[in-house]
Amino acid sequence: MRPAPTDGYSITLRLRLEHKPGVLGLVTSTIGNAGGSIGAIDIVEAGFDNLVRDITIAASNDQHAQEIVESVKALPGVSFIHFSDRVFLLHLGGKIEVKSKIPLQTRADLSLAYTPGVARVCMAIHDDPAKVFTLSIKRNSVAVVTDGTAVLGLGDIGPAAAMPVMEGKAMLFKEFANIDAFPLCLDTRDVDQIVATVKAIAPGFGGINLEDISAPRCFEVERRLREELDIPVFHDDQHGTAVVVLAAAINALRVTGKSLETAKVVVSGAGAAGTACARMLVAAGVRHLIGCDIHGVIHHERTEPGIQWWVENTNPENHPGKLTDVINGADLFLGVSSGGILSGEMVSRMAREPIVFALANPTPEISPEEAAPYAKVIATGRSDYPNQINNVLCFPGIFRGALDCRASEINESMKLAAAHAIADCISDVELSADYIIPSVFNRRVTSAVAAAVEEAAYNTGVARRDRNRTGS
């Protein structure tokens, strides 16, 4: 079955159509019969006996887009001029740029912004290093750091190929939290070199966002940087996912009249994201959590490296077996693993009004269509279904709050505060099975998360900015 068309595979066909009744209708019906979704039809040029039109179409994938092109090329009365891929057009030359905040129009402007005036500012920072936060971009800057080894669902594609994703991350920081973020793609996968490089560039940044670094190296990179730097270090693939999952779980359990403390939670996937999600759910109050990986249920006799936390903190009844053996009676299934591992029959054996979070991308652990007859609440990582678990709900606000109070780290209390703030953005009146998590375009989310994170930072003693001071 072909996936639904999406703007992620959007093309524009430029066609010369004979100026006769029915030609445009033939084109649009052919596109529709081929499974394309037409977004816009524009006239580019009008002649006496023909019209040049641009037709924008959403397809399901690259192959589907090509099939649409070929079906249109074969039509009578239609001359194919060319087609363009709107995604590639958007990325031409990159998606971000650096702009000056002040005009440089006179010699006086130059003297203030650069030499000789800048020397006085440099010496002010030299004499009082804390002034770097007020007199440079550091107070509002984040480095987005990757080695390109675990990019989206693409895997190990390298640092150069990771650049478009890191640029996109920088766009999201700016758009949602007005933070200046810079993509730094490192041509090394050596933990020591990654740590040394990030430490070397850290003086110019107020925070470090680690991104798309494969497990288990990502754990060591983050641990060491948290220990060795005095600015926030946040691995979004782990903790951003965990924060949004907890927010969604809080509201999904509200819908079903259950609680974190009494819910049975089964997690499929014990990698970076799965471990972070499980840790956060336990920290939030979940007492009965069972994890599964490619070897089956994680129980107390398992000794493989990388699962020690699971062995010590989950599966209180020490169940062995596989996912299908422990899904019975579960209130919440959380999938951060691979597509197609959960069946409708398995969901039918879960508890009353089960909750299914199938977050594998692009193919969920179970399709929403298959889960729908059995599950009360369904969430995915995709934008074409309700309840998208999207990290953009988390990381802009977390860093905004951390930067505003000059936090030295992002601790568990700050992450828990962020999760509750996201959940609270949906009122009791708005809450429903199809609306447990705010839209990524809900502009209240970032400010709510930032405020909650900042408060938690002060309460836990990691904020370094005096609350009573302004402009510094």
Secondary structure, DSSP 4 states (H G I P E B T S, - for coil): -PPPPEEEEEEEEEEEEESSTTHHHHHHHHHHHTT-EEEEEEEEEE-SSEEEEEEEEEESSHHHHHHHHHHHHTSTTEEEEEEEEHHHHHHTT-S-----SS---SHHHHHHHSTTHHHHHHHHHHH-GGGHHHHSGGGGEEEEEE-SSSBTTTBS--HHHHHHHHHHHHHHHHHHH--EEEEEE-S---HHHHHHHHHHHGGG-SEEEE-S--TTHHHHHHHHHHHH-SS-EEEHHHHHHHHHHHHHHHHHHHHHT--TTT-EEEEE--SHHHHHHHHHHHHTT--EEEEEETTEE--TT---TT-HHHHHHS-TT---S-HHHH-TT-SEEEE-S-TT---HHHHHTS-SS-EEEE--SSS-SS-HHHHTTT-SEEEES-TTSSSB--GGGTHHHHHHHHHHTT-S---HHHHHHHHHHHHHTS-TTT-BTTBSS--TT-THHHHHHHHHHHHHHHHTT---S-TT----
